[in-house]
Amino acid sequence: MTTDMRHAAVEVLKDSEAVAMEMAKLLIATVKEKREGKVRIALSGGSTPKQLFAILARPEMAQQVDWSRVEIFYGDERHVPEGHADSNHASARTLLLSKVSIPADQIHPMPTDTTAKEDAARYQSVLEKAYGSTTLEAGRPLFDIVMLGLGTDGHTASLFPGEPVLEEKKAWVSVAAPSTAPHERLTLTYPAIASSALVVFLVTGENKVPMLARLRQGDGSIPSGRIVSEGKILILADSAAAGEPS
Ligand SMILES: O=C(O)[C@H](O)[C@@H](O)[C@H](O)[C@H](O)COP(=O)(O)O
């Protein structure tokens, strides 16, 4: 079964806190329900997931997760030095990963210490090692959950409009150099994101109203509209982003 954006499930929740709490509960349930093996999760970047990280770090939430079974990856990363204020990993590490008992060798930040092209290839090797193959197999997803955000230009991960990476059909990780962003980016490609049991978009704020409407229609003219999953797709949006009264 392949799901495209026209067949994504949508849950509209009161506010961004409710969206983050729903995602936290979904992550907890996913870890509990997966019988064997590690639970491979690709975190989204930007500001939206910060509330989720803070909620998951709360003792009453963190204690519900067997973190020894969780393996953390990233959907994209700004190509900045480790610890840089714009680093998605720095944000996740500060708000969540440093506060839960996840084994250090199960946290996989995207490398940013050589060239973006070389770092993308290095991260592909990390993914291949975790997956156990250099070829993605239908029915055996690379990720249990891929978390994604939505940009006001319709990008997701670092799949920005007009970028060559949108046409990448083989590599799992590539680079982007969007003119609208201050840094080069590393990003999962469409094939890598498609190799997922579940893709969850977290979309909050009234500035996302136009793009969320286009995303829900499966508008292929925006990068996020072209996302597919071999599993399911869920959009968790707050009422502001859905243009609904809270
Ligand atoms: O590294 C990034 O910036 C993200 O991966 C990017 O795709 C983000 O999810 C959207 O730009 C939404 O960003 P906000 O959550 O800050 O609105």
The ligand as an SDF file (V2000), in Angstrom:
LIG
                    3D

 17 16  0  0  0  0  0  0  0  0999 V2000
   15.1900   22.0980    9.1530 O   0  0  0  0  0  0  0  0  0  0  0  0
   14.0790   22.5970    8.9770 C   0  0  0  0  0  0  0  0  0  0  0  0
   13.8350   23.8240    9.0090 O   0  0  0  0  0  0  0  0  0  0  0  0
   12.8920   21.7070    8.8130 C   0  0  0  0  0  0  0  0  0  0  0  0
   13.0860   20.4540    8.6780 O   0  0  0  0  0  0  0  0  0  0  0  0
   11.8800   22.3230    7.9060 C   0  0  0  0  0  0  0  0  0  0  0  0
   11.3770   21.4950    6.9030 O   0  0  0  0  0  0  0  0  0  0  0  0
   10.7660   22.7420    8.8320 C   0  0  0  0  0  0  0  0  0  0  0  0
   10.0710   21.5720    9.2590 O   0  0  0  0  0  0  0  0  0  0  0  0
    9.8200   23.6940    8.1650 C   0  0  0  0  0  0  0  0  0  0  0  0
   10.5820   24.7550    7.6390 O   0  0  0  0  0  0  0  0  0  0  0  0
    8.8240   24.2330    9.1960 C   0  0  0  0  0  0  0  0  0  0  0  0
    9.5780   24.9520   10.1540 O   0  0  0  0  0  0  0  0  0  0  0  0
    8.8970   25.5280   11.4890 P   0  0  0  0  0  0  0  0  0  0  0  0
    8.5190   24.3390   12.3050 O   0  0  0  0  0  0  0  0  0  0  0  0
    9.9760   26.3420   12.1440 O   0  0  0  0  0  0  0  0  0  0  0  0
    7.6930   26.3260   11.0450 O   0  0  0  0  0  0  0  0  0  0  0  0
  1  2  2  0
  2  3  1  0
  2  4  1  0
  4  5  1  0
  4  6  1  0
  6  7  1  0
  6  8  1  0
  8  9  1  0
  8 10  1  0
 10 11  1  0
 10 12  1  0
 12 13  1  0
 13 14  1  0
 14 15  2  0
 14 16  1  0
 14 17  1  0
M  END
$$$$
